[in-house]
Amino acid sequence: MSITPLMPVYPRCGVRPVRGDHCHLIDEDGTRYLDFASGIAVNLLGHSHEGLIEAIQQQAATLMHVSNLYGSPQGEKLAQQLVDATFADTVFFTNSGAEAVEAAIKAARAYHQYEGDTTRFELITFANAFHGRTMATISASNQEKMHHGFSPLLGGFKYAEFDNLDSAKALMGPNTAGFLVEPIQGEGGIRPASDGFMQGLRALADEHDLMLVLDEVQCGVARTGKMYAHEHYGIEPDILATAKGIGGGFPLGACLATEKAARGMTFGTHGSTYGGNPLGMAAGSAVMDAVANEEFLASVAEKGERLRSRLEQFIGNYPDLFELVRGKGLMLGIKMKVESRPFFVHLRENHQLLTVAAGDNTLRVLPPLVIGDAEIEEFFQKLSDGAASYTIPESA
């Protein structure tokens, strides 16, 4: 048995994209797919946004990498854009969402331990969360499928029930450093937290001097019609991990923090060879130029509401297939009454519609935020054709 050149950790499908055109992907055989997956909420400006392409091209031709031994005009610009648009006072740039969450975990511990309180190291996290694939981020998640083969896990995490404030309270103790939570669970099935839960966590953090750490890797950067999803709840975090959409397709992440929360992140405590490289900063600045304004955010909210309303009407035509629609903005999930993955494959293979499967038998609908009427109509035509032609497997 010979292993493939690409390590076989992904069950890759037969779609092999070689080109992107706005909200479509084109396979190497010329087949066009409507992309309502967006590289799992990454390509928020689609695949051929002139501003993003131009920024990357110009920066690539000018300067791509120098390391963090030197001053960074490009990093300072994007950091200021993020500070201006969010709760944060300071930013650490990473290459991915998992790295951003790692930095957030370290910052939360360092907040307490910087001045000598080494007892406060535990983060309370929540069932069915997904925080990444590093050792710390799989340890922060309670999903056995991510743990298998990688024991022993790292200590310092306790798992509460998602959207259950009493469950979180019950785990609090002298070692608690804070909470780590996705305001809207992505991989867990597009499950938004309730207002009471998020506001309750903020109140508990304030009362006990804990860090409220938000993982907005999937739900952030305009995806829900707000710059960051916590704005829907009327709260601010102490620390936030962001990635995916922030680079528009270029690998980029960031850990955002208040000045107070970042007090332990001093010289030498953290670093990254590639994090904050000029090429990534150019991509991030172009994304922020496009999305960090009220007009763009309002358009995402309006399109999201339109899509959601039509989906809610649509699923009534197929009561044996679909149960409900949930989510915010253009981060929507269709919870199915049957296993969602076969239907997700059916849409891709037979109707050239790309979506994303998720937990809780959910079909994720994550289109580029620049979709227009034509893409919305094409989506509903393909989804309707797919539902009408789908045969529920007997095993379901």
C-alpha positions as a Markdown table, in Angstrom:
| # | Residue | x | y | z |
|---|---|---|---|---|
| 1 | Met | 0.0 | 0.0 | 0.0 |
| 2 | Ser | 1.4 | 3.4 | -1.0 |
| 3 | Ile | 0.4 | 6.7 | 0.6 |
| 4 | Thr | -0.6 | 9.6 | -1.6 |
| 5 | Pro | 1.6 | 12.6 | -2.0 |
| 6 | Leu | -1.1 | 14.7 | -0.3 |
| 7 | Met | -1.4 | 13.2 | 3.2 |
| 8 | Pro | -4.8 | 11.4 | 3.1 |
| 9 | Val | -6.4 | 13.2 | 6.1 |
| 10 | Tyr | -9.3 | 14.6 | 3.9 |
| 11 | Pro | -11.9 | 12.5 | 2.1 |
| 12 | Arg | -11.7 | 14.7 | -0.9 |
| 13 | Cys | -14.6 | 14.7 | -3.4 |
| 14 | Gly | -14.4 | 14.6 | -7.2 |
| 15 | Val | -14.8 | 18.4 | -7.7 |
| 16 | Arg | -11.4 | 19.8 | -8.7 |
| 17 | Pro | -11.7 | 23.6 | -9.0 |
| 18 | Val | -9.1 | 25.5 | -11.1 |
| 19 | Arg | -10.7 | 28.9 | -11.4 |
| 20 | Gly | -13.1 | 31.1 | -9.6 |
| 21 | Asp | -15.6 | 33.6 | -11.2 |
| 22 | His | -17.4 | 35.8 | -8.7 |
| 23 | Cys | -19.7 | 33.4 | -6.9 |
| 24 | His | -18.9 | 30.3 | -9.0 |
| 25 | Leu | -16.1 | 27.8 | -9.1 |
| 26 | Ile | -15.0 | 26.2 | -12.4 |
| 27 | Asp | -13.7 | 22.6 | -12.4 |
| 28 | Glu | -10.8 | 21.4 | -14.5 |
| 29 | Asp | -13.3 | 19.9 | -16.9 |
| 30 | Gly | -15.2 | 23.2 | -17.2 |
| 31 | Thr | -18.1 | 22.4 | -15.0 |
| 32 | Arg | -19.5 | 25.5 | -13.1 |
| 33 | Tyr | -20.6 | 25.2 | -9.5 |
| 34 | Leu | -22.5 | 27.8 | -7.6 |
| 35 | Asp | -20.4 | 28.3 | -4.5 |
| 36 | Phe | -22.6 | 28.7 | -1.4 |
| 37 | Ala | -19.8 | 27.2 | 0.7 |
| 38 | Ser | -17.2 | 30.1 | 0.3 |
| 39 | Gly | -14.3 | 27.8 | 1.3 |
| 40 | Ile | -16.1 | 27.4 | 4.6 |
| 41 | Ala | -16.9 | 31.0 | 5.2 |
| 42 | Val | -13.6 | 32.3 | 3.8 |
| 43 | Asn | -14.2 | 33.8 | 0.4 |
| 44 | Leu | -16.5 | 36.5 | 1.6 |
| 45 | Leu | -15.8 | 38.7 | -1.4 |
| 46 | Gly | -16.2 | 35.9 | -3.9 |
| 47 | His | -13.5 | 34.7 | -6.2 |
| 48 | Ser | -12.7 | 37.6 | -8.4 |
| 49 | His | -13.0 | 40.8 | -6.3 |
| 50 | Glu | -10.9 | 43.4 | -8.0 |
| 51 | Gly | -9.9 | 45.3 | -4.9 |
| 52 | Leu | -8.7 | 42.2 | -3.1 |
| 53 | Ile | -6.8 | 40.9 | -6.2 |
| 54 | Glu | -5.2 | 44.2 | -6.9 |
| 55 | Ala | -4.0 | 44.6 | -3.3 |
| 56 | Ile | -2.4 | 41.1 | -3.2 |
| 57 | Gln | -0.8 | 41.6 | -6.7 |
| 58 | Gln | 0.7 | 44.9 | -5.8 |
| 59 | Gln | 2.0 | 43.8 | -2.4 |
| 60 | Ala | 3.4 | 40.6 | -3.9 |
| 61 | Ala | 5.3 | 42.6 | -6.4 |
| 62 | Thr | 6.6 | 45.0 | -3.7 |
| 63 | Leu | 7.3 | 43.0 | -0.5 |
| 64 | Met | 5.9 | 39.7 | 0.8 |
| 65 | His | 7.8 | 38.8 | 4.0 |
| 66 | Val | 10.4 | 40.3 | 6.3 |
| 67 | Ser | 9.6 | 38.7 | 9.8 |
| 68 | Asn | 8.6 | 40.5 | 12.9 |
| 69 | Leu | 12.1 | 41.7 | 13.7 |
| 70 | Tyr | 11.3 | 45.0 | 12.0 |
| 71 | Gly | 8.6 | 47.6 | 12.1 |
| 72 | Ser | 5.5 | 46.9 | 10.1 |
| 73 | Pro | 3.7 | 49.8 | 8.4 |
| 74 | Gln | 1.3 | 47.2 | 6.8 |
| 75 | Gly | 0.5 | 45.5 | 10.1 |
| 76 | Glu | 0.0 | 48.8 | 11.9 |
| 77 | Lys | -2.5 | 49.9 | 9.2 |
| 78 | Leu | -4.6 | 46.7 | 9.4 |
| 79 | Ala | -4.4 | 46.6 | 13.2 |
| 80 | Gln | -5.7 | 50.2 | 13.4 |
| 81 | Gln | -8.5 | 49.3 | 11.0 |
| 82 | Leu | -9.5 | 46.5 | 13.3 |
| 83 | Val | -9.2 | 48.6 | 16.4 |
| 84 | Asp | -11.3 | 51.3 | 14.8 |
| 85 | Ala | -14.0 | 48.8 | 13.8 |
| 86 | Thr | -14.2 | 46.7 | 17.0 |
| 87 | Phe | -14.0 | 46.7 | 20.9 |
| 88 | Ala | -10.3 | 45.9 | 20.7 |
| 89 | Asp | -7.3 | 48.1 | 21.7 |
| 90 | Thr | -4.6 | 45.8 | 20.3 |
| 91 | Val | -4.2 | 42.9 | 17.7 |
| 92 | Phe | -1.8 | 40.0 | 17.2 |
| 93 | Phe | -1.8 | 38.6 | 13.7 |
| 94 | Thr | -1.7 | 34.8 | 12.9 |
| 95 | Asn | -1.9 | 32.6 | 9.9 |
| 96 | Ser | -5.1 | 30.7 | 10.8 |
| 97 | Gly | -8.1 | 30.5 | 13.0 |
| 98 | Ala | -6.5 | 27.8 | 15.2 |
| 99 | Glu | -3.5 | 30.0 | 15.8 |
| 100 | Ala | -5.8 | 32.9 | 16.7 |
| 101 | Val | -7.6 | 30.7 | 19.2 |
| 102 | Glu | -4.2 | 29.5 | 20.6 |
| 103 | Ala | -3.2 | 33.1 | 21.1 |
| 104 | Ala | -6.5 | 33.9 | 22.8 |
| 105 | Ile | -6.1 | 30.9 | 25.2 |
| 106 | Lys | -2.6 | 32.1 | 26.1 |
| 107 | Ala | -3.8 | 35.7 | 26.6 |
| 108 | Ala | -6.6 | 34.6 | 28.9 |
| 109 | Arg | -4.2 | 32.6 | 31.1 |
| 110 | Ala | -1.5 | 35.3 | 31.0 |
| 111 | Tyr | -4.0 | 37.9 | 32.2 |
| 112 | His | -4.2 | 36.1 | 35.5 |
| 113 | Gln | -0.7 | 34.7 | 35.7 |
| 114 | Tyr | 1.2 | 37.8 | 34.6 |
| 115 | Glu | 1.1 | 39.1 | 38.2 |
| 116 | Gly | 1.6 | 35.7 | 39.8 |
| 117 | Asp | -1.8 | 34.1 | 40.1 |
| 118 | Thr | -0.9 | 30.7 | 38.7 |
| 119 | Thr | -4.0 | 29.0 | 40.0 |
| 120 | Arg | -6.2 | 30.6 | 37.3 |
| 121 | Phe | -5.7 | 28.5 | 34.1 |
| 122 | Glu | -8.9 | 26.7 | 33.3 |
| 123 | Leu | -11.2 | 27.8 | 30.5 |
| 124 | Ile | -14.8 | 26.7 | 30.5 |
| 125 | Thr | -15.7 | 25.7 | 26.9 |
| 126 | Phe | -18.9 | 24.3 | 25.5 |
| 127 | Ala | -20.3 | 21.1 | 24.0 |
| 128 | Asn | -20.2 | 20.6 | 20.2 |
| 129 | Ala | -17.8 | 23.5 | 19.8 |
| 130 | Phe | -15.0 | 23.5 | 17.2 |
| 131 | His | -12.0 | 25.7 | 17.9 |
| 132 | Gly | -9.3 | 24.2 | 15.6 |
| 133 | Arg | -7.0 | 21.2 | 15.1 |
| 134 | Thr | -4.0 | 22.0 | 17.2 |
| 135 | Met | -3.5 | 20.2 | 20.5 |
| 136 | Ala | -4.8 | 23.1 | 22.6 |
| 137 | Thr | -7.8 | 23.7 | 20.4 |
| 138 | Ile | -8.9 | 20.0 | 20.2 |
| 139 | Ser | -8.4 | 19.9 | 23.9 |
| 140 | Ala | -10.8 | 22.8 | 24.2 |
| 141 | Ser | -13.4 | 20.9 | 22.3 |
| 142 | Asn | -15.3 | 17.9 | 23.8 |
| 143 | Gln | -15.6 | 16.0 | 20.5 |
| 144 | Glu | -14.2 | 12.5 | 20.7 |
| 145 | Lys | -13.8 | 12.3 | 16.9 |
| 146 | Met | -11.1 | 15.0 | 17.1 |
| 147 | His | -9.4 | 13.5 | 20.1 |
| 148 | His | -9.0 | 9.9 | 18.8 |
| 149 | Gly | -5.3 | 9.1 | 18.3 |
| 150 | Phe | -4.0 | 12.2 | 19.9 |
| 151 | Ser | -4.1 | 11.4 | 23.6 |
| 152 | Pro | -3.2 | 12.6 | 26.1 |
| 153 | Leu | -5.1 | 15.9 | 25.7 |
| 154 | Leu | -3.9 | 19.1 | 27.3 |
| 155 | Gly | -5.4 | 20.0 | 30.6 |
| 156 | Gly | -7.1 | 23.3 | 31.6 |
| 157 | Phe | -10.5 | 22.9 | 29.9 |
| 158 | Lys | -13.9 | 22.0 | 31.3 |
| 159 | Tyr | -16.9 | 21.4 | 29.1 |
| 160 | Ala | -20.3 | 22.9 | 29.8 |
| 161 | Glu | -23.6 | 22.6 | 27.8 |
| 162 | Phe | -23.9 | 25.2 | 25.1 |
| 163 | Asp | -26.4 | 27.9 | 25.7 |
| 164 | Asn | -26.9 | 26.8 | 29.3 |
| 165 | Leu | -25.7 | 29.4 | 31.8 |
| 166 | Asp | -26.4 | 27.2 | 34.8 |
| 167 | Ser | -24.1 | 24.5 | 33.3 |
| 168 | Ala | -21.3 | 27.0 | 33.0 |
| 169 | Lys | -21.8 | 28.4 | 36.5 |
| 170 | Ala | -21.6 | 24.9 | 37.9 |
| 171 | Leu | -18.1 | 24.4 | 36.5 |
| 172 | Met | -16.7 | 27.6 | 37.9 |
| 173 | Gly | -14.1 | 27.3 | 40.7 |
| 174 | Pro | -10.8 | 28.7 | 42.0 |
| 175 | Asn | -8.9 | 27.7 | 38.9 |
| 176 | Thr | -11.3 | 29.3 | 36.4 |
| 177 | Ala | -9.6 | 31.9 | 34.1 |
| 178 | Gly | -12.5 | 32.5 | 31.8 |
| 179 | Phe | -15.0 | 31.3 | 29.2 |
| 180 | Leu | -14.2 | 30.3 | 25.5 |
| 181 | Val | -17.3 | 30.3 | 23.3 |
| 182 | Glu | -18.6 | 30.6 | 19.7 |
| 183 | Pro | -21.5 | 33.1 | 19.7 |
| 184 | Ile | -22.8 | 31.0 | 16.8 |
| 185 | Gln | -21.6 | 27.5 | 16.6 |
| 186 | Gly | -20.5 | 26.7 | 13.0 |
| 187 | Glu | -19.3 | 23.1 | 12.8 |
| 188 | Gly | -21.8 | 22.3 | 15.5 |
| 189 | Gly | -24.7 | 23.1 | 13.2 |
| 190 | Ile | -25.2 | 26.9 | 12.9 |
| 191 | Arg | -26.5 | 27.2 | 16.4 |
| 192 | Pro | -26.8 | 30.8 | 17.7 |
| 193 | Ala | -26.5 | 31.3 | 21.4 |
| 194 | Ser | -29.4 | 33.1 | 23.2 |
| 195 | Asp | -29.2 | 36.7 | 24.4 |
| 196 | Gly | -29.5 | 35.6 | 28.0 |
| 197 | Phe | -26.6 | 33.2 | 27.7 |
| 198 | Met | -24.2 | 35.6 | 26.1 |
| 199 | Gln | -25.1 | 38.4 | 28.4 |
| 200 | Gly | -25.0 | 36.0 | 31.4 |
| 201 | Leu | -21.4 | 35.0 | 30.5 |
| 202 | Arg | -20.4 | 38.6 | 30.3 |
| 203 | Ala | -21.9 | 39.3 | 33.7 |
| 204 | Leu | -20.2 | 36.3 | 35.3 |
| 205 | Ala | -16.9 | 37.4 | 33.8 |
| 206 | Asp | -17.3 | 40.9 | 35.1 |
| 207 | Glu | -18.3 | 39.7 | 38.6 |
| 208 | His | -15.4 | 37.3 | 39.0 |
| 209 | Asp | -12.7 | 39.1 | 37.0 |
| 210 | Leu | -12.7 | 36.4 | 34.3 |
| 211 | Met | -11.9 | 36.6 | 30.6 |
| 212 | Leu | -14.7 | 36.3 | 28.1 |
| 213 | Val | -13.0 | 34.8 | 25.1 |
| 214 | Leu | -15.0 | 34.6 | 21.8 |
| 215 | Asp | -14.2 | 32.3 | 18.9 |
| 216 | Glu | -15.5 | 34.3 | 15.9 |
| 217 | Val | -13.4 | 32.5 | 13.4 |
| 218 | Gln | -16.5 | 31.5 | 11.4 |
| 219 | Cys | -19.1 | 34.0 | 12.4 |
| 220 | Gly | -17.0 | 37.1 | 12.3 |
| 221 | Val | -16.0 | 39.7 | 9.6 |
| 222 | Ala | -19.5 | 40.8 | 8.4 |
| 223 | Arg | -20.8 | 37.2 | 8.0 |
| 224 | Thr | -23.8 | 37.8 | 10.2 |
| 225 | Gly | -24.6 | 41.4 | 9.1 |
| 226 | Lys | -22.5 | 42.8 | 12.0 |
| 227 | Met | -18.8 | 43.2 | 11.9 |
| 228 | Tyr | -18.6 | 40.6 | 14.6 |
| 229 | Ala | -21.5 | 38.4 | 15.9 |
| 230 | His | -21.2 | 39.5 | 19.5 |
| 231 | Glu | -22.7 | 42.8 | 18.5 |
| 232 | His | -26.1 | 41.1 | 18.1 |
| 233 | Tyr | -26.0 | 40.4 | 21.8 |
| 234 | Gly | -25.1 | 43.9 | 23.0 |
| 235 | Ile | -21.9 | 42.8 | 24.7 |
| 236 | Glu | -18.2 | 43.1 | 24.1 |
| 237 | Pro | -15.6 | 40.3 | 24.8 |
| 238 | Asp | -12.2 | 40.7 | 26.4 |
| 239 | Ile | -10.5 | 38.7 | 23.8 |
| 240 | Leu | -11.6 | 37.5 | 20.3 |
| 241 | Ala | -10.2 | 35.1 | 17.7 |
| 242 | Thr | -10.9 | 35.9 | 14.1 |
| 243 | Ala | -9.8 | 34.4 | 10.8 |
| 244 | Lys | -11.5 | 32.9 | 7.7 |
| 245 | Gly | -13.1 | 35.9 | 6.0 |
| 246 | Ile | -10.6 | 38.4 | 7.3 |
| 247 | Gly | -8.2 | 37.5 | 4.5 |
| 248 | Gly | -10.9 | 36.9 | 1.8 |
| 249 | Gly | -9.0 | 33.7 | 0.8 |
| 250 | Phe | -5.5 | 34.6 | 1.9 |
| 251 | Pro | -4.5 | 32.6 | 5.1 |
| 252 | Leu | -4.9 | 35.2 | 7.9 |
| 253 | Gly | -6.1 | 35.3 | 11.4 |
| 254 | Ala | -5.9 | 37.6 | 14.4 |
| 255 | Cys | -6.3 | 37.7 | 18.2 |
| 256 | Leu | -8.0 | 40.9 | 19.3 |
| 257 | Ala | -8.0 | 42.1 | 22.9 |
| 258 | Thr | -8.6 | 45.0 | 25.2 |
| 259 | Glu | -5.6 | 46.7 | 26.8 |
| 260 | Lys | -6.6 | 45.1 | 30.1 |
| 261 | Ala | -6.9 | 41.6 | 28.7 |
| 262 | Ala | -3.6 | 41.8 | 26.9 |
| 263 | Arg | -1.6 | 42.9 | 30.0 |
| 264 | Gly | 0.2 | 39.6 | 30.1 |
| 265 | Met | 1.2 | 39.5 | 26.4 |
| 266 | Thr | 4.6 | 41.3 | 26.7 |
| 267 | Phe | 7.9 | 41.1 | 24.9 |
| 268 | Gly | 8.9 | 37.5 | 24.3 |
| 269 | Thr | 5.6 | 35.9 | 25.4 |
| 270 | His | 4.3 | 35.0 | 22.0 |
| 271 | Gly | 5.3 | 35.2 | 18.4 |
| 272 | Ser | 4.9 | 34.0 | 14.8 |
| 273 | Thr | 7.3 | 33.9 | 11.9 |
| 274 | Tyr | 4.7 | 34.6 | 9.2 |
| 275 | Gly | 2.0 | 36.2 | 11.3 |
| 276 | Gly | 1.5 | 39.8 | 10.1 |
| 277 | Asn | 3.5 | 39.4 | 6.9 |
| 278 | Pro | 3.0 | 42.3 | 4.4 |
| 279 | Leu | 1.1 | 40.2 | 1.9 |
| 280 | Gly | -1.4 | 39.0 | 4.4 |
| 281 | Met | -1.8 | 42.6 | 5.8 |
| 282 | Ala | -2.5 | 43.9 | 2.3 |
| 283 | Ala | -5.3 | 41.2 | 1.8 |
| 284 | Gly | -6.8 | 42.0 | 5.2 |
| 285 | Ser | -6.8 | 45.8 | 4.6 |
| 286 | Ala | -8.5 | 45.2 | 1.3 |
| 287 | Val | -11.2 | 43.1 | 3.0 |
| 288 | Met | -11.7 | 45.7 | 5.7 |
| 289 | Asp | -12.0 | 48.5 | 3.1 |
| 290 | Ala | -14.8 | 46.5 | 1.5 |
| 291 | Val | -16.8 | 45.3 | 4.5 |
| 292 | Ala | -16.2 | 47.6 | 7.5 |
| 293 | Asn | -18.9 | 50.1 | 6.7 |
| 294 | Glu | -22.6 | 50.4 | 7.5 |
| 295 | Glu | -23.7 | 50.1 | 3.9 |
| 296 | Phe | -22.0 | 46.8 | 3.3 |
| 297 | Leu | -23.1 | 45.4 | 6.6 |
| 298 | Ala | -26.7 | 46.4 | 6.0 |
| 299 | Ser | -26.6 | 44.7 | 2.6 |
| 300 | Val | -25.5 | 41.5 | 4.2 |
| 301 | Ala | -28.3 | 41.7 | 6.8 |
| 302 | Glu | -30.9 | 42.4 | 4.1 |
| 303 | Lys | -29.7 | 39.5 | 1.9 |
| 304 | Gly | -29.5 | 37.2 | 4.9 |
| 305 | Glu | -33.1 | 38.0 | 5.9 |
| 306 | Arg | -34.3 | 37.5 | 2.4 |
| 307 | Leu | -32.6 | 34.2 | 2.0 |
| 308 | Arg | -33.8 | 33.0 | 5.4 |
| 309 | Ser | -37.4 | 34.0 | 4.7 |
| 310 | Arg | -37.4 | 32.2 | 1.4 |
| 311 | Leu | -35.8 | 29.1 | 3.0 |
| 312 | Glu | -38.4 | 29.0 | 5.7 |
| 313 | Gln | -41.1 | 29.0 | 3.1 |
| 314 | Phe | -39.3 | 26.5 | 0.9 |
| 315 | Ile | -38.7 | 23.8 | 3.6 |
| 316 | Gly | -42.5 | 23.6 | 4.1 |
| 317 | Asn | -42.7 | 21.9 | 0.7 |
| 318 | Tyr | -40.5 | 19.1 | 1.9 |
| 319 | Pro | -41.7 | 18.2 | 5.5 |
| 320 | Asp | -39.9 | 14.8 | 5.4 |
| 321 | Leu | -36.6 | 16.4 | 4.5 |
| 322 | Phe | -36.3 | 19.7 | 6.4 |
| 323 | Glu | -37.0 | 20.7 | 10.0 |
| 324 | Leu | -36.0 | 24.4 | 10.5 |
| 325 | Val | -33.7 | 27.2 | 9.4 |
| 326 | Arg | -31.4 | 29.0 | 11.9 |
| 327 | Gly | -28.5 | 31.4 | 11.9 |
| 328 | Lys | -27.9 | 35.1 | 11.3 |
| 329 | Gly | -27.1 | 37.1 | 8.2 |
| 330 | Leu | -25.4 | 35.0 | 5.6 |
| 331 | Met | -24.5 | 32.3 | 8.1 |
| 332 | Leu | -27.5 | 30.0 | 7.8 |
| 333 | Gly | -28.2 | 26.4 | 8.6 |
| 334 | Ile | -31.0 | 24.1 | 7.4 |
| 335 | Lys | -31.5 | 21.5 | 10.0 |
| 336 | Met | -32.6 | 18.3 | 8.3 |
| 337 | Lys | -34.9 | 15.4 | 9.5 |
| 338 | Val | -32.5 | 13.0 | 7.9 |
| 339 | Glu | -28.7 | 12.8 | 7.8 |
| 340 | Ser | -27.5 | 15.9 | 6.0 |
| 341 | Arg | -24.3 | 14.6 | 4.3 |
| 342 | Pro | -26.0 | 12.5 | 1.6 |
| 343 | Phe | -28.1 | 15.4 | 0.6 |
| 344 | Phe | -25.1 | 17.7 | 0.6 |
| 345 | Val | -23.4 | 15.3 | -1.8 |
| 346 | His | -26.5 | 15.0 | -3.9 |
| 347 | Leu | -26.6 | 18.8 | -4.4 |
| 348 | Arg | -22.9 | 18.9 | -5.3 |
| 349 | Glu | -22.8 | 15.9 | -7.6 |
| 350 | Asn | -26.2 | 16.3 | -9.4 |
| 351 | His | -27.0 | 20.0 | -9.3 |
| 352 | Gln | -23.6 | 21.7 | -9.1 |
| 353 | Leu | -24.5 | 23.5 | -5.8 |
| 354 | Leu | -21.8 | 23.7 | -3.2 |
| 355 | Thr | -22.9 | 23.9 | 0.5 |
| 356 | Val | -21.2 | 22.6 | 3.7 |
| 357 | Ala | -22.4 | 19.8 | 5.9 |
| 358 | Ala | -22.3 | 20.3 | 9.7 |
| 359 | Gly | -23.2 | 18.7 | 13.0 |
| 360 | Asp | -26.8 | 18.2 | 14.2 |
| 361 | Asn | -27.8 | 17.1 | 10.6 |
| 362 | Thr | -27.4 | 20.6 | 9.4 |
| 363 | Leu | -26.7 | 21.9 | 5.9 |
| 364 | Arg | -24.6 | 25.1 | 6.1 |
| 365 | Val | -25.5 | 27.9 | 3.6 |
| 366 | Leu | -22.4 | 30.2 | 3.6 |
| 367 | Pro | -22.4 | 32.2 | 0.3 |
| 368 | Pro | -20.0 | 35.0 | -0.6 |
| 369 | Leu | -21.3 | 38.2 | 1.0 |
| 370 | Val | -21.4 | 39.8 | -2.4 |
| 371 | Ile | -24.1 | 37.6 | -3.8 |
| 372 | Gly | -26.9 | 39.4 | -5.8 |
| 373 | Asp | -30.3 | 38.6 | -7.0 |
| 374 | Ala | -29.1 | 36.3 | -9.8 |
| 375 | Glu | -27.1 | 34.1 | -7.4 |
| 376 | Ile | -30.0 | 33.9 | -5.0 |
| 377 | Glu | -32.4 | 32.8 | -7.7 |
| 378 | Glu | -29.9 | 30.3 | -9.0 |
| 379 | Phe | -29.5 | 28.9 | -5.5 |
| 380 | Phe | -33.2 | 28.4 | -5.0 |
| 381 | Gln | -33.5 | 26.8 | -8.4 |
| 382 | Lys | -30.7 | 24.3 | -7.7 |
| 383 | Leu | -31.9 | 23.6 | -4.1 |
| 384 | Ser | -35.5 | 23.1 | -5.3 |
| 385 | Asp | -34.4 | 20.8 | -8.1 |
| 386 | Gly | -32.2 | 18.9 | -5.6 |
| 387 | Ala | -34.9 | 18.4 | -3.1 |
| 388 | Ala | -37.4 | 17.3 | -5.7 |
| 389 | Ser | -34.9 | 14.7 | -7.2 |
| 390 | Tyr | -33.6 | 13.4 | -3.8 |
| 391 | Thr | -34.5 | 10.0 | -2.6 |
| 392 | Ile | -34.1 | 9.5 | 1.1 |
| 393 | Pro | -31.8 | 6.5 | 1.7 |
| 394 | Glu | -33.6 | 3.6 | 3.3 |
| 395 | Ser | -31.2 | 3.5 | 6.2 |
| 396 | Ala | -32.3 | 7.0 | 7.1 |
